[in-house]
Amino acid sequence: MAYVITQRCCNDASCVPECPVDCIRPTPEQPEFATTEQLYIDPDTCIDCGACVDACPVEAIFSEDDLVASLSRFRDINAAYFQRHPLESNFEPISTPARPPKELGTLRVAIVGAGPAACYAADELLRRADVEVEMFDRLPTPWGLVRAGVAPDHAGTKRVSTMFESAFRRDTLQYYLNVEVGRHVSHDELVAHHHAVIYAVGASTDRRLGVPGEDLPGSHSATEFVAWYNGHPDYADRTFDLSGERAVIVGNGNVALDVARVLTMNPDELAKTDIADHALDTLRGSNIREVVVLGRRGPLQAAYTTPEFLALTHLKDVDVIVDAGDLELDGESRALLDDPEVEPTLQLKYQLAEEYAGAPRNPEHKRIVFRYLTSPTAINGTDKVESIEFAHNELVADASGHLVARATDRLETLPASLVLRSIGYKGRPVPNLPFDEREGVVPNAQGRVLADGEPLTGVYVSGWIKRGPRGVIGSNRVDATETVEHLLADFVQGKLAAPRSDRAALKALLTERQPDLVDREGWKAIDTAEKTAGKAGGRPRVKFTSLEELLKAARS
């Protein structure tokens, strides 16, 4: 019997060092780790010890004998990876990195942000050094996109916050929530109170289509819709017109699939999750019967991951529609598919599309329709969205040999009352830091912030504001490890200026500036109140969705 990694895999690689026989791949040291859709366990080497199960923060690993029907295919997916990439190992136990010498004293670090990138950085610091960490977020709640971005039906993925909660129980980490850096405290004041400041603020804006009609009522970003159904207080009062029968999502990444599922799932199923009550009420009255997902390139280049595409198979009373004509491959794509070195999930991605194309359809079911090789050219309507126009694309090789989508003169118009763009995120400038407008990141060298090519003393970045909006939740762990490694090296080498004020002075300053500051006890009160409200309805929690409700709960 072997263990199997399944759909929930967050790629944070917590399981890799725990495996006593080194049979989990790829590892963070391997180049393919940066692009893999998930990790894999070699069934021929696994000794059934369960160490990886205990290490997994999102409960993605199961014994092959315990796989339910919806996950059973992952047994073959794990095995297929090692058929293509036979396990080679010169395994040596991973040594614990040296801690900074005690004589250097306590390292003080401010972390701006409280999402996965910030939490992984804090966790790494707490494990590696004698440290005091202050974590800042402008919202009264921590966890960032784990709370406000992960789809409500992906409860397993949200469990990574349990790992953070456990690691942050000690007073060595203090929460300063509902505190906005740049408003309640300045960058210079953070620097004055700490040896170092890590900015882990993510990529909070979405990219635009740049087509006529994009700002019509009924045209929104998927970012807004996701934040709305997840109860983000900045978006709780948004309204979305679900009175029509067709919605169109532009872009086909995992966020697009999340939105498509939420729009087509039975609201009674969503009622078992932590979806915001206002969203659940709206979805109960929805007339949406069909969600069309438009992708710029072909089925092999689709941005969604194979595990998320596979999960659509198990949606109840929802047909997944793929036109067989969209699966015809150009020569380069066919060669890629037939490459014996290609990761098995890419072949499965195409195989799943073929299976959806050949599956029987029930006219009584709702539909998620995938359209490939399309690019929107206009959103049409008089006072609101009435249709979307798109061009059909062809794939051509650019100067570097990469396949890119090029629009043809063949146009098509599709009636729709709701259009959601899901074509990626982009970082915003951070006050007092340099910013690369084109890439949407803070310029840095392995986490050290750069100004005119030179490191800014004591200032670091981690997560999407460091590398751009790529990867999944667990990708931030490797990223944070790199940033913290360089921060600690700078501390040991005496490159960081000692704080001019202590922890007590910072707390006094912030309490005066922001009377509604939410600390550890305040967050604990919010968390308890939400979970208690959820228990009555068999839900994980019922979220407070306004600032007023959150602060009232915190004060309780």
Helices and strands as residue ranges (DSSP letters): E 3-5, G 16-18, E 24-25, G 31-34, E 40-41, H 51-55, E 61-63, G 64-66, G 69-71, H 73-84, G 102-104, E 107-112, H 116-128, E 131-137, H 145-148, H 155-158, H 160-167, E 173-177, H 187-193, E 196-199, E 205-206, E 219-221, H 222-229, E 246-250, H 254-264, H 267-270, H 277-284, E 290-294, H 306-311, G 312-314, E 318-322, G 324-327, H 331-338, H 344-358, E 366-371, E 374-380, E 387-397, E 403-415, E 418-421, E 425-426, E 444-445, E 448-451, E 454-461, H 464-467, H 475-492, H 503-513, H 520-535, H 547-555
